Amino acid sequence: MPTYQLDKWRSANWQRGNRFYRCEITQDLFGNWLVVRRWGAIDSRRWGSKDEVCTDYAEAQKLFGAVVKRREKRQYIRV
């Protein structure tokens, strides 16, 4: 049975104009670490998502940090 570490789960939301971006560190049913990304436009039904399985929590943190840096570079505002 997998052990879930809910205290390590993280999420962040950004917005720029009518565009949004969300990134999360979570675990799946098997206890694997995931980085889940979702993006799109607020006023339309167009959106996308990407789920990446990481080998460990450190890798998930590194990927999450890269997403944060990229959103800031592209002038998204954290909400």
C-alpha positions as CSV (number, residue, x, y, z in Angstrom):
1,M,0.0,0.0,0.0
2,P,1.5,3.4,-1.0
3,T,2.3,6.1,1.5
4,Y,0.9,9.5,0.7
5,Q,2.8,12.6,1.9
6,L,0.1,15.3,1.6
7,D,2.2,17.8,3.4
8,K,4.6,17.8,0.4
9,W,1.9,18.5,-2.2
10,R,2.1,22.0,-3.8
11,S,0.2,24.0,-6.2
12,A,0.5,27.4,-7.9
13,N,-1.7,29.5,-10.2
14,W,-0.8,32.2,-12.6
15,Q,-2.7,34.6,-14.9
16,R,-1.9,37.0,-17.7
17,G,-4.8,38.7,-19.3
18,N,-7.4,36.0,-20.0
19,R,-4.8,33.2,-20.0
20,F,-4.2,31.0,-17.0
21,Y,-1.7,28.4,-15.9
22,R,-1.7,25.9,-13.0
23,C,1.0,23.6,-11.8
24,E,0.8,21.0,-9.0
25,I,3.0,18.4,-7.3
26,T,0.8,15.5,-6.3
27,Q,0.9,11.7,-6.0
28,D,-1.0,9.1,-8.0
29,L,-2.8,6.0,-6.7
30,F,0.5,4.1,-6.6
31,G,2.4,6.8,-4.6
32,N,4.4,8.1,-7.6
33,W,5.2,11.8,-7.7
34,L,3.5,13.7,-10.5
35,V,3.8,17.3,-11.8
36,V,0.5,18.2,-13.3
37,R,0.2,21.3,-15.5
38,R,-2.9,22.9,-16.9
39,W,-3.3,26.0,-19.1
40,G,-5.8,27.8,-21.3
41,A,-8.0,30.8,-21.8
42,I,-10.5,31.8,-19.1
43,D,-13.2,33.0,-21.6
44,S,-13.0,29.9,-23.9
45,R,-13.1,26.2,-23.7
46,R,-9.6,25.8,-25.2
47,W,-7.1,24.4,-22.7
48,G,-4.4,21.8,-22.4
49,S,-2.7,19.7,-19.8
50,K,0.3,17.6,-19.2
51,D,1.1,15.1,-16.4
52,E,4.7,14.0,-15.8
53,V,5.7,11.1,-13.6
54,C,8.8,11.8,-11.6
55,T,11.3,9.4,-10.1
56,D,11.2,11.1,-6.7
57,Y,10.1,14.2,-4.9
58,A,13.4,16.0,-5.6
59,E,12.8,15.7,-9.3
60,A,9.2,16.9,-8.9
61,Q,10.5,20.0,-7.0
62,K,13.1,20.7,-9.6
63,L,10.5,20.6,-12.4
64,F,8.0,22.7,-10.4
65,G,10.8,25.3,-9.8
66,A,11.5,25.4,-13.6
67,V,7.8,26.0,-14.3
68,V,7.7,28.9,-11.7
69,K,10.7,30.5,-13.3
70,R,9.3,30.2,-16.8
71,R,5.9,31.7,-15.8
72,E,7.7,34.7,-14.1
73,K,9.9,35.1,-17.2
74,R,6.8,35.3,-19.4
75,Q,5.3,37.9,-17.1
76,Y,2.4,35.8,-15.6
77,I,1.2,37.1,-12.3
78,R,0.8,34.6,-9.5
79,V,-2.8,34.5,-8.1
